[in-house]
Amino acid sequence: MIELINKRLLRTHFTTFILFFYSLSFGAEFIAIPNAQILGANAGSGCQIVPTNSTIKVFPKEIRTIILDGSIDEIQAFYGENVTFDQIASAIDARYPQYELVNLREKSFRLWRVLPRKFVVQLSIHEKSSVLIFTRMKKSMETP
């Protein structure tokens, strides 16, 4: 009986170790981030909103696009609870490190203003899920 309990404990600890190891190795390159290049594109152009390749392990659970005057004005990506706010922030930092507005950083809010490509990235938490929003800049948003 003791031997059976020990085998179950060992199996449980081993499984926990694998899950813990997976969460440690779960980095920015494994999270699908919306393609900001489609901002301003024609809504019917067939552009790929989220990249798909073999290294990506986590995709948004829901994606919404806002169409304004026939072109994509905003992309909203809603992530499940299986990915943390900090993991998504790391994925954005990996692409746009110099564009974060650090003075606006809070525990559950981050903002990047990518001036050369004229869009803003906002990361926040809404109802326990992380929400990532890419918005095309308007003329009034371009001046710092």
NUGULUM-253770 format. One line per field, with one value per residue: residue in three letters; residue number from 1; x, y, z of N, C-alpha, C in turn. Coordinates in nm, 3 decimals, padded with zeros to 5 digits. Layout:
resn <- c(ALA,...)
resi <- c(NUM,...)
n_px <- c(X,...)
n_py <- c(Y,...)
n_pz <- c(Z,...)
ca_px <- c(X,...)
ca_py <- c(Y,...)
ca_pz <- c(Z,...)
c_px <- c(X,...)
c_py <- c(Y,...)
c_pz <- c(Z,...)
This chain:
resn <- c(MET,ILE,GLU,LEU,ILE,ASN,LYS,ARG,LEU,LEU,ARG,THR,HIS,PHE,THR,THR,PHE,ILE,LEU,PHE,PHE,TYR,SER,LEU,SER,PHE,GLY,ALA,GLU,PHE,ILE,ALA,ILE,PRO,ASN,ALA,GLN,ILE,LEU,GLY,ALA,ASN,ALA,GLY,SER,GLY,CYS,GLN,ILE,VAL,PRO,THR,ASN,SER,THR,ILE,LYS,VAL,PHE,PRO,LYS,GLU,ILE,ARG,THR,ILE,ILE,LEU,ASP,GLY,SER,ILE,ASP,GLU,ILE,GLN,ALA,PHE,TYR,GLY,GLU,ASN,VAL,THR,PHE,ASP,GLN,ILE,ALA,SER,ALA,ILE,ASP,ALA,ARG,TYR,PRO,GLN,TYR,GLU,LEU,VAL,ASN,LEU,ARG,GLU,LYS,SER,PHE,ARG,LEU,TRP,ARG,VAL,LEU,PRO,ARG,LYS,PHE,VAL,VAL,GLN,LEU,SER,ILE,HIS,GLU,LYS,SER,SER,VAL,LEU,ILE,PHE,THR,ARG,MET,LYS,LYS,SER,MET,GLU,THR,PRO)
resi <- c(1,2,3,4,5,6,7,8,9,10,11,12,13,14,15,16,17,18,19,20,21,22,23,24,25,26,27,28,29,30,31,32,33,34,35,36,37,38,39,40,41,42,43,44,45,46,47,48,49,50,51,52,53,54,55,56,57,58,59,60,61,62,63,64,65,66,67,68,69,70,71,72,73,74,75,76,77,78,79,80,81,82,83,84,85,86,87,88,89,90,91,92,93,94,95,96,97,98,99,100,101,102,103,104,105,106,107,108,109,110,111,112,113,114,115,116,117,118,119,120,121,122,123,124,125,126,127,128,129,130,131,132,133,134,135,136,137,138,139,140,141,142,143,144)
n_px <- c(00.081,00.190,00.392,00.242,00.121,00.353,00.436,00.225,00.256,00.510,00.457,00.275,00.437,00.627,00.469,00.386,00.635,00.696,00.490,00.557,00.813,00.742,00.598,00.801,00.959,00.798,00.797,00.826,00.841,00.661,00.404,00.126,00.101,-00.099,-00.079,00.052,00.095,-00.127,-00.295,-00.484,-00.509,-00.717,-01.030,-01.123,-00.899,-00.781,-00.570,-00.341,-00.427,-00.321,-00.005,00.087,00.282,00.509,00.634,00.472,00.271,00.060,-00.241,-00.459,-00.777,-00.990,-01.044,-01.098,-01.179,-01.182,-01.345,-01.308,-01.427,-01.389,-01.136,-00.898,-00.893,-00.845,-00.724,-00.825,-00.718,-00.798,-00.682,-00.666,-00.680,-00.459,-00.228,-00.012,-00.034,00.221,00.370,00.261,00.324,00.603,00.631,00.548,00.738,00.962,00.936,00.892,01.073,01.178,00.966,00.784,00.580,00.699,00.646,00.374,00.329,00.167,00.050,-00.143,-00.156,-00.014,00.153,00.248,00.385,00.425,00.573,00.712,00.571,00.317,00.116,-00.052,-00.004,-00.187,-00.198,-00.394,-00.592,-00.896,-01.176,-01.038,-00.889,-00.625,-00.606,-00.516,-00.460,-00.427,-00.403,-00.458,-00.289,-00.430,-00.421,-00.419,-00.308,-00.042,00.140,00.367)
n_py <- c(-00.119,00.127,00.150,00.184,00.432,00.592,00.565,00.698,00.955,01.017,01.015,01.228,01.443,01.441,01.505,01.761,01.886,01.880,02.044,02.281,02.327,02.365,02.603,02.775,02.775,02.896,03.144,03.480,03.437,03.238,03.331,03.437,03.738,04.004,04.108,04.403,04.530,04.517,04.719,04.980,04.859,04.745,04.616,04.388,04.267,04.027,03.992,03.846,03.822,03.723,03.580,03.251,02.993,02.720,02.757,02.902,02.877,02.973,03.126,03.409,03.392,03.514,03.739,04.065,04.296,04.637,04.819,05.102,05.330,05.140,05.032,04.858,04.962,04.906,04.641,04.397,04.177,03.907,03.728,03.410,03.281,03.123,03.243,03.490,03.837,03.957,03.787,03.842,04.113,04.092,03.975,04.185,04.377,04.252,04.302,04.581,04.742,05.001,05.173,05.184,05.362,05.435,05.588,05.566,05.314,05.058,04.816,04.660,04.767,04.871,05.066,05.129,05.344,05.344,05.531,05.554,05.370,05.444,05.355,05.248,05.047,04.886,04.728,04.562,04.453,04.284,04.168,03.939,03.851,03.908,04.185,04.289,04.563,04.698,05.004,05.218,05.522,05.845,06.173,06.357,06.205,06.173,06.368,06.405)
n_pz <- c(00.000,00.083,-00.103,-00.340,-00.287,-00.280,-00.548,-00.678,-00.569,-00.668,-00.944,-00.954,-00.866,-01.070,-01.293,-01.213,-01.213,-01.488,-01.591,-01.455,-01.561,-01.828,-01.805,-01.730,-01.959,-02.136,-02.333,-02.477,-02.753,-02.803,-02.801,-02.981,-03.142,-03.262,-03.607,-03.674,-03.912,-04.072,-04.001,-04.122,-04.365,-04.637,-04.549,-04.681,-04.786,-04.721,-04.542,-04.307,-03.977,-03.736,-03.693,-03.801,-03.712,-03.653,-03.405,-03.239,-02.958,-02.807,-02.871,-02.919,-02.752,-02.859,-03.128,-03.238,-03.492,-03.575,-03.810,-04.006,-04.228,-04.432,-04.389,-04.178,-03.855,-03.591,-03.384,-03.165,-02.924,-02.726,-02.458,-02.297,-01.958,-01.942,-02.016,-01.894,-01.798,-01.783,-01.952,-02.203,-02.218,-02.227,-02.478,-02.642,-02.570,-02.676,-02.946,-02.971,-02.799,-02.743,-02.752,-02.543,-02.316,-02.040,-01.816,-01.786,-01.703,-01.523,-01.281,-01.412,-01.667,-01.971,-02.219,-02.551,-02.790,-03.114,-03.308,-03.568,-03.727,-03.691,-03.493,-03.191,-02.903,-02.662,-02.353,-02.125,-01.841,-01.839,-01.688,-01.573,-01.790,-02.022,-02.236,-02.550,-02.750,-03.065,-03.219,-03.488,-03.543,-03.523,-03.670,-03.455,-03.252,-03.302,-03.217,-02.955)
ca_px <- c(00.000,00.280,00.460,00.145,00.110,00.477,00.434,00.133,00.320,00.618,00.394,00.218,00.548,00.687,00.378,00.396,00.764,00.685,00.409,00.635,00.918,00.679,00.563,00.925,01.010,00.693,00.848,00.762,00.835,00.556,00.274,00.083,00.068,-00.157,00.007,00.024,00.108,-00.256,-00.367,-00.498,-00.533,-00.855,-01.089,-01.141,-00.773,-00.738,-00.445,-00.336,-00.434,-00.227,00.085,00.080,00.400,00.523,00.686,00.369,00.195,-00.057,-00.311,-00.571,-00.901,-01.084,-00.987,-01.197,-01.124,-01.268,-01.333,-01.349,-01.418,-01.344,-01.002,-00.881,-00.850,-00.805,-00.727,-00.835,-00.689,-00.832,-00.610,-00.722,-00.608,-00.341,-00.112,-00.015,-00.015,00.365,00.417,00.221,00.406,00.736,00.622,00.543,00.871,01.058,00.920,00.891,01.126,01.206,00.845,00.695,00.568,00.728,00.584,00.233,00.325,00.103,00.048,-00.229,-00.169,00.110,00.124,00.359,00.351,00.520,00.558,00.751,00.471,00.191,00.014,-00.038,-00.035,-00.231,-00.219,-00.462,-00.666,-01.041,-01.244,-00.937,-00.820,-00.542,-00.657,-00.413,-00.527,-00.345,-00.486,-00.392,-00.285,-00.494,-00.331,-00.409,-00.233,00.098,00.226,00.392)
ca_py <- c(00.000,00.242,00.156,00.239,00.575,00.654,00.573,00.804,01.082,01.039,01.050,01.363,01.538,01.444,01.583,01.899,01.936,01.903,02.164,02.394,02.349,02.422,02.742,02.852,02.787,02.960,03.279,03.574,03.386,03.138,03.396,03.501,03.880,04.049,04.167,04.547,04.578,04.522,04.841,05.067,04.779,04.725,04.507,04.270,04.233,03.891,03.994,03.756,03.903,03.666,03.487,03.109,02.912,02.604,02.792,02.968,02.781,03.037,03.220,03.475,03.314,03.590,03.856,04.153,04.406,04.754,04.869,05.241,05.373,05.030,04.981,04.809,05.072,04.855,04.496,04.364,04.035,03.867,03.607,03.334,03.284,03.037,03.327,03.601,03.975,03.979,03.714,03.919,04.235,04.053,03.953,04.318,04.436,04.190,04.364,04.728,04.777,05.143,05.254,05.182,05.483,05.379,05.671,05.526,05.173,05.020,04.670,04.595,04.853,04.910,05.136,05.152,05.431,05.312,05.647,05.534,05.291,05.512,05.282,05.241,04.917,04.896,04.600,04.582,04.336,04.304,04.047,03.835,03.816,04.015,04.238,04.359,04.642,04.773,05.108,05.306,05.660,05.955,06.290,06.418,06.116,06.163,06.462,06.359)
ca_pz <- c(00.000,00.091,-00.232,-00.435,-00.256,-00.323,-00.695,-00.715,-00.534,-00.764,-01.071,-00.938,-00.862,-01.202,-01.378,-01.169,-01.261,-01.632,-01.610,-01.408,-01.659,-01.947,-01.779,-01.731,-02.095,-02.213,-02.347,-02.568,-02.890,-02.813,-02.794,-03.106,-03.129,-03.389,-03.709,-03.679,-04.050,-04.140,-03.964,-04.238,-04.486,-04.676,-04.472,-04.766,-04.852,-04.687,-04.464,-04.192,-03.855,-03.639,-03.761,-03.763,-03.743,-03.564,-03.272,-03.159,-02.878,-02.746,-02.958,-02.849,-02.754,-02.941,-03.196,-03.299,-03.570,-03.590,-03.947,-04.018,-04.368,-04.517,-04.357,-04.041,-03.770,-03.460,-03.362,-03.023,-02.899,-02.589,-02.422,-02.185,-01.831,-01.951,-02.043,-01.799,-01.843,-01.800,-02.069,-02.322,-02.216,-02.274,-02.623,-02.704,-02.548,-02.767,-03.078,-02.967,-02.667,-02.722,-02.769,-02.427,-02.236,-01.908,-01.712,-01.774,-01.664,-01.399,-01.260,-01.511,-01.785,-02.039,-02.344,-02.643,-02.902,-03.220,-03.397,-03.709,-03.801,-03.662,-03.419,-03.046,-02.847,-02.523,-02.286,-01.997,-01.793,-01.834,-01.641,-01.551,-01.914,-02.077,-02.362,-02.625,-02.852,-03.160,-03.277,-03.584,-03.493,-03.596,-03.674,-03.321,-03.162,-03.343,-03.146,-02.817)
c_px <- c(00.086,00.352,00.369,00.129,00.235,00.483,00.341,00.191,00.430,00.561,00.337,00.328,00.614,00.600,00.383,00.525,00.758,00.603,00.483,00.745,00.860,00.646,00.688,00.976,00.912,00.731,00.774,00.747,00.725,00.415,00.243,00.038,00.010,-00.056,-00.030,00.032,-00.025,-00.340,-00.366,-00.523,-00.683,-00.910,-01.106,-01.013,-00.722,-00.606,-00.455,-00.328,-00.332,-00.137,00.066,00.209,00.417,00.573,00.580,00.283,00.066,-00.113,-00.419,-00.695,-01.007,-01.011,-01.101,-01.123,-01.228,-01.240,-01.386,-01.323,-01.355,-01.206,-00.994,-00.819,-00.796,-00.816,-00.729,-00.814,-00.713,-00.765,-00.676,-00.636,-00.482,-00.214,-00.124,00.004,00.133,00.422,00.381,00.303,00.548,00.738,00.618,00.679,00.975,01.052,00.939,00.950,01.142,01.082,00.750,00.696,00.577,00.660,00.435,00.217,00.259,00.101,-00.034,-00.254,-00.031,00.071,00.253,00.308,00.460,00.505,00.600,00.645,00.329,00.082,00.050,-00.077,-00.071,-00.254,-00.282,-00.533,-00.814,-01.106,-01.151,-00.863,-00.737,-00.599,-00.546,-00.481,-00.422,-00.438,-00.404,-00.400,-00.360,-00.397,-00.312,-00.327,-00.083,00.190,00.244,00.350)
c_py <- c(00.126,00.260,00.218,00.391,00.649,00.668,00.684,00.942,01.116,01.082,01.192,01.468,01.550,01.527,01.730,01.961,01.967,02.029,02.289,02.429,02.413,02.569,02.830,02.874,02.858,03.107,03.360,03.520,03.282,03.198,03.465,03.644,03.925,04.120,04.314,04.602,04.584,04.642,04.935,04.992,04.769,04.603,04.379,04.221,04.093,03.885,03.901,03.839,03.855,03.568,03.343,03.042,02.808,02.640,02.853,02.862,02.840,03.140,03.291,03.388,03.384,03.709,03.934,04.258,04.516,04.811,05.012,05.285,05.265,04.975,04.944,04.919,05.023,04.703,04.474,04.214,04.006,03.733,03.540,03.345,03.197,03.116,03.451,03.735,04.000,03.905,03.788,04.047,04.206,04.032,04.087,04.386,04.379,04.254,04.515,04.780,04.926,05.230,05.253,05.317,05.441,05.459,05.639,05.381,05.154,04.868,04.600,04.682,04.887,04.973,05.157,05.242,05.413,05.419,05.620,05.460,05.339,05.423,05.279,05.101,04.938,04.756,04.628,04.452,04.374,04.171,03.925,03.790,03.936,04.054,04.320,04.431,04.717,04.875,05.194,05.449,05.754,06.073,06.350,06.335,06.119,06.258,06.417,06.459)
c_pz <- c(00.000,-00.043,-00.339,-00.413,-00.303,-00.475,-00.742,-00.685,-00.633,-00.898,-01.064,-00.938,-00.999,-01.297,-01.341,-01.218,-01.410,-01.659,-01.566,-01.508,-01.784,-01.924,-01.774,-01.873,-02.187,-02.226,-02.451,-02.709,-02.910,-02.812,-02.926,-03.076,-03.263,-03.479,-03.725,-03.821,-04.123,-04.100,-04.084,-04.368,-04.513,-04.605,-04.553,-04.831,-04.820,-04.612,-04.345,-04.064,-03.751,-03.714,-03.712,-03.807,-03.634,-03.423,-03.182,-03.090,-02.821,-02.843,-02.876,-02.857,-02.838,-03.003,-03.257,-03.380,-03.580,-03.729,-03.950,-04.161,-04.457,-04.487,-04.209,-03.956,-03.636,-03.458,-03.212,-03.007,-02.752,-02.561,-02.303,-02.062,-01.833,-01.984,-01.955,-01.869,-01.873,-01.920,-02.198,-02.331,-02.265,-02.425,-02.696,-02.689,-02.642,-02.906,-03.076,-02.835,-02.642,-02.726,-02.649,-02.357,-02.090,-01.797,-01.693,-01.728,-01.528,-01.391,-01.369,-01.634,-01.839,-02.172,-02.422,-02.755,-03.008,-03.329,-03.542,-03.792,-03.770,-03.604,-03.271,-03.002,-02.700,-02.470,-02.151,-01.958,-01.784,-01.799,-01.638,-01.677,-01.959,-02.213,-02.425,-02.740,-02.934,-03.226,-03.370,-03.531,-03.586,-03.593,-03.533,-03.223,-03.188,-03.269,-03.002,-02.712)
